Amino acid sequence: MTKSENVAVSNEDELKSIFSNRSGNKEKDLKANTMLEKMGFRDNELFEQEHDNMLYSLMNKDIVIKFLQMVGFSDKDGWTKEKIIEKVDIYFKPEFPVTTYNNYIVGYIDLLCVCKRDSGGSNPHYTIFAIEIKTKIESIGALLRQINTYRNYLKGDKYLRNYYYIVIMPDPTENQKNILNMSGIFLLDIKDVILISWIKFTIKMRH
């Protein structure tokens, strides 16, 4: 089993456990444990409920299908939603650790969406969405350094493993979108991505 083929997280109790365990001991979490933290890049949003709500809501296969269609899996090429559901296996990996070659933790991607399909050869093809969730962007420069650091260690290749980087937040500005797009990073509004599922999630959490 390869690293990208680990069992997907799908159980609701398991998801809640991940979120509660991650932010349960704030004093321990505040120590600089990763390479990015030691470089001064600390993700203070880890302890914000809105961040967790957004993360939980994004773990939805219909949303990932939209991402696939956004990067080229289009109806005109025969990639209907039904075909994607049939041909593509989708895995979610929340708080995914990015490591160096000697297994030192560089940082954690908020959500890795792994889409696996048959490549016609001996190895499957992977389309991978690395998603960073922000309630706000305090510094475009710091965000770019964070994602570019991840890029340095998450190497794709032309045929079997393609990575796409997406930042999702409420109400991004056009300037923010343009700057990130110039660096090959999608910046999407949370309302455009998960409006329907967000409403369902909010209603569900109230009961």
C-alpha positions in Angstrom: 0.0 0.0 0.0 1.5 3.4 -1.0 1.3 6.5 1.1 -1.6 7.9 -1.1 -3.6 4.7 -0.7 -4.1 4.8 3.0 -7.6 4.1 4.2 -9.7 7.2 3.8 -11.3 8.9 6.8 -15.0 8.5 6.5 -16.4 7.8 9.9 -18.0 10.8 11.5 -16.9 9.9 15.1 -13.3 9.5 13.7 -13.5 13.0 12.2 -14.7 14.6 15.4 -11.9 12.8 17.3 -9.3 14.2 14.9 -10.5 17.7 15.5 -10.8 17.5 19.3 -7.5 15.7 19.8 -5.7 18.3 17.5 -6.7 21.3 19.6 -7.2 19.7 23.0 -3.8 20.5 24.5 -3.1 24.1 23.5 0.0 24.5 25.6 1.6 21.5 23.9 0.4 22.7 20.4 2.0 26.1 20.9 5.5 24.7 21.0 7.4 25.0 17.8 7.5 21.4 16.6 7.5 21.7 12.8 10.0 23.2 10.4 7.6 26.0 9.5 6.9 26.8 13.1 10.6 27.1 13.8 10.9 29.4 10.8 8.3 31.6 12.5 5.2 30.6 10.5 2.6 29.5 13.1 -1.0 28.7 12.1 -3.0 30.4 14.8 -6.2 29.4 13.2 -5.8 25.8 14.5 -7.8 26.8 17.6 -10.7 28.5 15.8 -14.0 26.7 15.6 -14.7 28.3 12.2 -11.6 26.7 10.8 -12.7 23.3 12.0 -16.3 23.8 10.6 -14.9 24.7 7.2 -12.6 21.7 7.2 -15.3 19.3 8.2 -17.7 20.7 5.5 -15.1 20.4 2.8 -14.8 16.6 3.2 -17.5 16.1 0.7 -17.0 14.1 -2.5 -19.4 16.3 -4.5 -17.0 19.2 -3.8 -14.0 17.3 -4.9 -15.8 16.4 -8.1 -16.2 20.2 -8.7 -12.4 20.6 -8.2 -11.8 17.8 -10.7 -14.0 19.6 -13.2 -12.2 22.8 -12.5 -8.8 21.4 -13.5 -9.9 19.6 -16.7 -12.2 16.7 -16.0 -14.9 18.3 -18.2 -18.1 17.1 -19.7 -16.8 17.8 -23.2 -14.0 15.3 -22.7 -16.5 12.7 -21.4 -15.9 13.3 -17.7 -19.5 13.6 -16.6 -20.2 13.5 -12.8 -21.4 10.0 -13.2 -18.2 8.8 -14.9 -16.1 10.5 -12.2 -18.0 8.7 -9.5 -17.5 5.4 -11.3 -13.9 5.8 -12.3 -12.3 7.9 -9.6 -11.7 6.8 -5.9 -11.6 9.8 -3.6 -9.8 9.8 -0.3 -9.7 12.5 2.4 -6.6 13.1 4.6 -7.2 15.9 7.1 -4.1 17.5 8.8 -1.8 15.7 6.4 1.9 15.9 7.5 4.4 17.1 4.9 7.8 15.5 5.7 11.4 15.8 4.6 13.2 12.8 3.2 14.4 11.9 6.7 10.8 12.1 8.0 11.2 15.5 9.8 7.8 17.2 9.8 7.7 20.4 7.7 4.1 21.3 8.4 0.5 20.1 8.1 -1.7 20.6 5.1 -5.3 21.3 6.3 -6.8 18.8 3.9 -5.4 16.5 1.2 -8.0 15.2 -1.3 -6.5 12.3 -3.2 -8.3 11.2 -6.4 -7.1 7.9 -7.8 -7.9 6.4 -11.2 -6.6 3.8 -13.6 -3.9 5.2 -15.8 -4.0 2.4 -18.3 -0.6 1.2 -17.1 0.8 -0.7 -14.1 0.5 2.4 -11.8 -2.6 4.4 -11.1 -2.9 8.1 -11.8 -3.4 10.5 -8.9 -4.9 14.0 -8.9 -4.2 15.5 -5.5 -5.7 18.7 -4.1 -3.7 20.3 -1.2 -6.2 22.6 0.5 -5.3 25.3 3.0 -8.2 26.8 4.9 -8.0 30.4 6.1 -10.6 32.4 8.0 -8.6 35.5 6.9 -5.3 36.2 5.1 -3.1 38.4 7.3 -0.1 38.2 4.9 0.0 37.0 1.3 3.7 36.7 1.5 3.6 34.4 4.5 0.9 32.2 2.8 3.0 32.0 -0.4 6.1 30.9 1.6 4.0 28.3 3.5 2.6 26.7 0.3 5.9 27.0 -1.7 7.6 25.2 1.2 5.1 22.4 0.9 5.6 22.3 -2.9 9.3 21.7 -2.4 8.6 18.4 -0.6 5.4 17.3 -2.4 6.8 16.6 -5.8 4.4 15.7 -8.6 5.2 14.3 -12.0 3.7 14.9 -15.4 1.9 11.5 -15.8 1.0 9.8 -12.5 0.8 12.4 -9.8 -0.5 16.0 -10.2 -0.8 18.3 -7.3 -3.1 21.4 -7.2 -3.0 23.9 -4.4 -6.2 25.6 -3.2 -6.8 28.2 -0.6 -10.3 28.5 0.7 -11.6 31.4 2.8 -14.5 33.7 3.3 -14.8 36.8 1.0 -11.4 36.9 -0.8 -10.5 40.1 -2.6 -9.7 40.2 -6.3 -6.1 41.3 -5.5 -5.6 38.3 -3.3 -7.0 36.0 -6.0 -4.8 37.6 -8.7 -1.6 37.3 -6.6 -2.2 33.6 -5.7 -3.3 32.8 -9.2 0.0 34.1 -10.6 1.7 31.6 -8.4 -0.5 28.7 -9.7 -2.7 28.7 -6.5 -6.5 28.7 -6.6 -8.1 31.1 -4.2 -11.8 30.2 -3.7 -14.6 31.7 -1.6 -16.0 29.2 0.9 -19.5 30.3 0.0 -19.0 29.5 -3.7 -17.5 26.1 -2.9 -19.8 24.6 -0.2 -22.8 26.8 0.1 -25.3 23.9 0.0 -23.2 21.5 2.1 -22.4 24.3 4.6 -26.1 24.9 5.1 -26.7 21.2 5.7 -23.7 21.0 8.1 -24.9 24.1 10.1 -28.4 22.6 10.5 -26.9 19.2 11.5 -24.7 20.7 14.1 -27.5 22.6 15.7 -29.3 19.4 16.6 
